[in-house]
Amino acid sequence: MPQISHFLGIIIRMFYDEHNPPHFHAQYAEYKCSIDIQTFAVIEGELPPRVLGLVIEWATTHKDELMANWHHISKQEPLQSIAPLQ
């Protein structure tokens, strides 16, 4: 599972054999969740509220890049790294 970003102990990844809706995976310590790229809703799993807020802030800033990576995944193309939360 390719890592596309890493910040403040949070790892952001995307898998190649994914399903709709377009989403990404976030991991922080023992917590994991999947987040919808369009709505930023948690699809599965959980993160601590403060960490989830940071992930949503990051995803809002990088929504276009996340969607571009989703399209790369659908074509089995390499993913692009995305800048961490600043």
C-alpha atoms as a printed R data frame, in Angstrom:
   type eleno elety resid chain resno       x      y       z
1  ATOM     1    CA   MET     A     1   0.000  0.000   0.000
2  ATOM     2    CA   PRO     A     2   1.783  3.141  -1.179
3  ATOM     3    CA   GLN     A     3   2.266  5.921   1.325
4  ATOM     4    CA   ILE     A     4   1.421  9.281  -0.234
5  ATOM     5    CA   SER     A     5   1.970 11.578   2.758
6  ATOM     6    CA   HIS     A     6   3.187 11.568   6.349
7  ATOM     7    CA   PHE     A     7   2.839 14.296   8.976
8  ATOM     8    CA   LEU     A     8   2.581 14.585  12.772
9  ATOM     9    CA   GLY     A     9   2.687 10.794  13.140
10 ATOM    10    CA   ILE     A    10  -0.164 10.360  10.638
11 ATOM    11    CA   ILE     A    11   0.383  8.152   7.592
12 ATOM    12    CA   ILE     A    12  -1.786  8.619   4.493
13 ATOM    13    CA   ARG     A    13  -2.002  5.744   2.005
14 ATOM    14    CA   MET     A    14  -3.945  4.488  -1.008
15 ATOM    15    CA   PHE     A    15  -4.335  0.887  -2.146
16 ATOM    16    CA   TYR     A    16  -4.202 -0.259  -5.777
17 ATOM    17    CA   ASP     A    17  -7.129 -2.719  -5.740
18 ATOM    18    CA   GLU     A    18  -9.633 -0.215  -4.399
19 ATOM    19    CA   HIS     A    19 -13.377  0.193  -4.702
20 ATOM    20    CA   ASN     A    20 -15.620  3.236  -4.990
21 ATOM    21    CA   PRO     A    21 -16.207  5.754  -3.533
22 ATOM    22    CA   PRO     A    22 -12.823  7.421  -4.044
23 ATOM    23    CA   HIS     A    23 -11.082  7.375  -0.671
24 ATOM    24    CA   PHE     A    24  -7.776  7.248   1.171
25 ATOM    25    CA   HIS     A    25  -6.578  5.551   4.339
26 ATOM    26    CA   ALA     A    26  -5.199  7.351   7.392
27 ATOM    27    CA   GLN     A    27  -3.311  5.699  10.243
28 ATOM    28    CA   TYR     A    28  -2.259  7.166  13.555
29 ATOM    29    CA   ALA     A    29  -0.719  4.821  16.141
30 ATOM    30    CA   GLU     A    30  -3.190  1.917  16.470
31 ATOM    31    CA   TYR     A    31  -6.047  3.870  14.858
32 ATOM    32    CA   LYS     A    32  -6.991  3.468  11.190
33 ATOM    33    CA   CYS     A    33  -9.771  4.804   9.013
34 ATOM    34    CA   SER     A    34 -10.863  5.256   5.403
35 ATOM    35    CA   ILE     A    35 -12.049  8.714   4.338
36 ATOM    36    CA   ASP     A    36 -14.176  9.630   1.315
37 ATOM    37    CA   ILE     A    37 -12.316 12.156  -0.858
38 ATOM    38    CA   GLN     A    38 -15.479 13.947  -2.022
39 ATOM    39    CA   THR     A    39 -17.273 14.364   1.322
40 ATOM    40    CA   PHE     A    40 -14.458 13.759   3.839
41 ATOM    41    CA   ALA     A    41 -16.802 11.396   5.684
42 ATOM    42    CA   VAL     A    42 -15.272  8.477   7.556
43 ATOM    43    CA   ILE     A    43 -16.209  5.319   5.652
44 ATOM    44    CA   GLU     A    44 -14.709  2.808   8.042
45 ATOM    45    CA   GLY     A    45 -12.642  2.815  11.225
46 ATOM    46    CA   GLU     A    46 -11.823  5.721  13.498
47 ATOM    47    CA   LEU     A    47  -9.208  8.264  14.496
48 ATOM    48    CA   PRO     A    48  -9.026 10.385  17.649
49 ATOM    49    CA   PRO     A    49 -11.106 13.557  17.056
50 ATOM    50    CA   ARG     A    50  -8.110 15.930  17.020
51 ATOM    51    CA   VAL     A    51  -6.218 13.705  14.569
52 ATOM    52    CA   LEU     A    52  -9.296 13.350  12.349
53 ATOM    53    CA   GLY     A    53  -9.558 17.147  12.267
54 ATOM    54    CA   LEU     A    54  -5.938 17.420  11.109
55 ATOM    55    CA   VAL     A    55  -6.488 14.784   8.420
56 ATOM    56    CA   ILE     A    56  -9.626 16.568   7.158
57 ATOM    57    CA   GLU     A    57  -7.760 19.900   7.133
58 ATOM    58    CA   TRP     A    58  -4.958 18.304   5.090
59 ATOM    59    CA   ALA     A    59  -7.381 16.534   2.727
60 ATOM    60    CA   THR     A    60  -9.359 19.730   2.105
61 ATOM    61    CA   THR     A    61  -6.177 21.464   0.993
62 ATOM    62    CA   HIS     A    62  -5.130 18.545  -1.234
63 ATOM    63    CA   LYS     A    63  -8.471 17.321  -2.587
64 ATOM    64    CA   ASP     A    64  -7.464 17.737  -6.248
65 ATOM    65    CA   GLU     A    65  -4.213 15.848  -5.695
66 ATOM    66    CA   LEU     A    66  -6.070 13.059  -3.884
67 ATOM    67    CA   MET     A    67  -8.493 12.716  -6.797
68 ATOM    68    CA   ALA     A    68  -5.590 12.701  -9.261
69 ATOM    69    CA   ASN     A    69  -4.006  9.853  -7.291
70 ATOM    70    CA   TRP     A    70  -7.354  8.027  -7.291
71 ATOM    71    CA   HIS     A    71  -7.328  8.222 -11.103
72 ATOM    72    CA   HIS     A    72  -3.721  6.959 -11.148
73 ATOM    73    CA   ILE     A    73  -4.772  3.992  -9.022
74 ATOM    74    CA   SER     A    74  -7.626  3.127 -11.384
75 ATOM    75    CA   LYS     A    75  -5.086  2.971 -14.225
76 ATOM    76    CA   GLN     A    76  -2.462  1.114 -12.146
77 ATOM    77    CA   GLU     A    77  -0.101  4.093 -12.503
78 ATOM    78    CA   PRO     A    78   2.413  5.270  -9.876
79 ATOM    79    CA   LEU     A    79   1.058  7.575  -7.205
80 ATOM    80    CA   GLN     A    80   2.350 11.066  -6.531
81 ATOM    81    CA   SER     A    81   3.475 12.124  -3.059
82 ATOM    82    CA   ILE     A    82   1.415 14.901  -1.482
83 ATOM    83    CA   ALA     A    83   2.917 17.574   0.760
84 ATOM    84    CA   PRO     A    84   2.322 17.158   4.484
85 ATOM    85    CA   LEU     A    85   0.168 19.427   6.604
86 ATOM    86    CA   GLN     A    86   2.041 22.672   7.212
